[in-house]
Amino acid sequence: MRLFISFALIFLTLLSCKTDLKKNDNIEMTNNKQSVENLWRNFIQENPENKIKETPISFYFCDNKKDADECAELVVNGIKRANATSLWWFETNNEPLTEVGDQYIVTDWNGIAKAIIETTKIDKVPYNEITPEFAKIEGEGDKSLEYWKRVHKDYYTREMKPYNEEFNENMIIVCEQFKLIYTE
């Protein structure tokens, strides 16, 4: 009986810890969403002529904390001015293509709003035809085409793997150029 009571107490303790973690996660998500709303509200207050009034989509770049946080800082500092999403991703996720004039809120990995960007140019380019100029304005690493191809091939391979699809040098990349329109 004592063993049962001990087990029950341990189970309830673990269950309450898990519940507390969920509460903390919910608080963090609420705070992150609030940072996005605050950044957008401040932007609209300072730019009442902005055509878009509703809070736009917020996102982070990349698929890991280190790169996502670095890319957010590169945007804030005006170094990263482009992004390269595979057309495969848009099609697989049934997402509309980005359009010139679209506005987005860039966050860090934790969802904390860092900057607002506006799309200025969209090109669909085969991976094997990406230019050194595009790699440079994407602003990551040493800004070389060699670096760009290496890290993006790795990224596209990782994103396609769960679907049992493989990277292809001829795959179309949606090359989005953007400008930084607001940061605090």
C-alpha positions in Angstrom: 0.0 0.0 0.0 2.8 2.4 0.9 4.4 1.6 -2.5 1.2 2.5 -4.2 0.8 5.7 -2.3 4.4 6.7 -3.1 3.9 5.9 -6.7 0.7 7.9 -6.8 2.4 10.9 -5.2 5.3 10.8 -7.6 2.8 10.5 -10.5 0.8 13.5 -9.3 4.0 15.5 -8.8 5.2 14.7 -12.3 1.7 15.5 -13.7 1.6 18.9 -12.0 5.1 19.7 -13.3 4.0 18.9 -16.8 0.9 21.1 -16.3 3.1 23.9 -15.1 5.3 23.6 -18.2 2.2 23.9 -20.3 1.2 27.0 -18.4 4.7 28.4 -18.9 4.6 27.6 -22.6 1.2 29.3 -22.9 2.5 32.3 -21.1 5.5 32.5 -23.4 3.4 32.1 -26.5 1.1 34.9 -25.3 4.1 37.1 -24.6 5.5 36.4 -28.0 2.2 37.1 -29.8 2.0 40.3 -27.7 5.5 41.3 -29.0 4.3 40.9 -32.6 1.1 42.9 -31.9 3.1 45.6 -30.1 5.6 46.0 -32.9 2.9 46.2 -35.5 0.8 48.7 -33.4 3.9 50.9 -33.0 4.6 50.7 -36.7 1.1 51.7 -37.6 1.1 54.6 -35.1 4.3 55.9 -36.7 3.1 55.1 -40.3 -0.7 55.7 -40.4 -0.5 55.9 -44.2 0.5 52.3 -44.4 -2.0 50.5 -46.7 -2.0 47.3 -44.7 -3.7 47.7 -41.3 -4.2 44.1 -40.1 -1.3 42.5 -38.3 0.6 40.5 -41.0 2.0 37.0 -40.7 5.0 36.7 -38.4 7.7 34.1 -38.9 11.4 33.2 -38.3 13.9 32.2 -40.9 15.6 28.8 -40.9 14.9 25.6 -39.0 17.0 26.0 -35.9 17.5 28.6 -33.1 21.1 29.6 -34.0 20.4 30.4 -37.6 16.9 31.9 -37.0 18.3 34.3 -34.4 21.3 35.3 -36.6 19.0 35.9 -39.6 16.7 38.1 -37.5 19.7 40.2 -36.4 20.9 40.4 -40.0 17.5 41.8 -41.0 17.5 44.3 -38.2 21.0 45.5 -39.2 19.9 45.8 -42.9 22.3 43.1 -44.1 19.8 40.3 -45.0 17.6 41.7 -47.7 16.4 38.5 -49.4 15.1 35.1 -48.7 15.0 31.9 -50.8 12.0 29.5 -50.3 11.6 26.5 -52.5 8.6 26.5 -54.7 8.2 22.9 -53.5 7.5 24.3 -50.0 4.8 26.6 -51.2 3.1 23.8 -53.2 3.5 21.1 -50.5 2.0 23.4 -47.8 -0.7 24.9 -50.1 0.6 28.4 -49.3 0.2 31.3 -51.7 3.3 32.7 -53.2 4.7 35.9 -51.8 3.8 39.0 -53.7 5.5 42.4 -54.1 4.1 44.7 -51.4 3.4 41.9 -48.9 4.5 42.8 -45.4 5.8 40.4 -42.7 7.0 40.5 -39.1 10.3 38.8 -38.6 10.8 37.1 -35.3 13.6 35.3 -33.5 13.4 31.6 -32.9 11.3 32.2 -29.8 8.7 34.3 -31.7 9.9 37.7 -30.3 9.2 40.3 -33.0 12.3 42.0 -34.4 11.5 43.7 -37.6 8.9 44.4 -40.3 9.8 43.8 -43.9 8.1 44.5 -47.2 8.6 42.4 -50.3 10.1 44.4 -53.2 10.8 41.7 -55.9 10.0 38.1 -56.6 11.9 35.8 -59.0 11.5 32.1 -59.6 14.9 30.8 -60.3 16.3 27.2 -60.6 18.6 26.4 -57.7 21.5 25.9 -60.1 21.0 29.4 -61.6 21.1 31.4 -58.4 23.6 34.3 -58.8 26.4 35.5 -56.6 24.5 38.8 -56.4 21.5 37.2 -54.9 23.6 35.2 -52.4 25.2 38.4 -51.3 22.0 40.3 -50.6 20.6 37.3 -48.8 23.4 38.2 -46.4 24.2 35.0 -44.6 27.6 33.5 -43.8 30.4 35.0 -46.0 27.7 36.0 -48.5 29.3 33.9 -51.3 27.5 31.8 -53.8 29.4 28.8 -52.6 28.3 29.3 -49.0 24.7 30.0 -50.1 24.5 26.8 -52.2 26.0 24.6 -49.4 23.7 25.8 -46.6 20.6 26.0 -48.8 21.1 22.5 -50.3 21.4 21.2 -46.8 18.2 23.1 -45.7 16.1 22.0 -48.7 17.3 18.4 -48.2 16.2 18.5 -44.6 12.8 20.1 -45.4 12.0 17.5 -48.1 13.2 14.4 -46.3 10.1 13.8 -44.2 8.1 13.7 -47.4 10.5 11.1 -48.9 11.4 13.7 -51.6 14.9 14.6 -52.6 16.7 17.8 -53.4 17.2 18.6 -57.1 19.7 21.1 -58.6 16.9 22.2 -61.0 14.3 22.8 -58.4 12.7 26.2 -58.5 13.5 28.7 -55.7 11.3 31.6 -55.0 13.9 34.4 -54.6 12.2 37.2 -52.5 13.9 40.5 -52.1 12.6 42.8 -49.3 13.3 46.0 -47.5 13.4 46.7 -43.8 10.5 49.1 -43.1 10.5 49.1 -39.3 12.4 47.9 -36.2 12.6 49.2 -32.7 
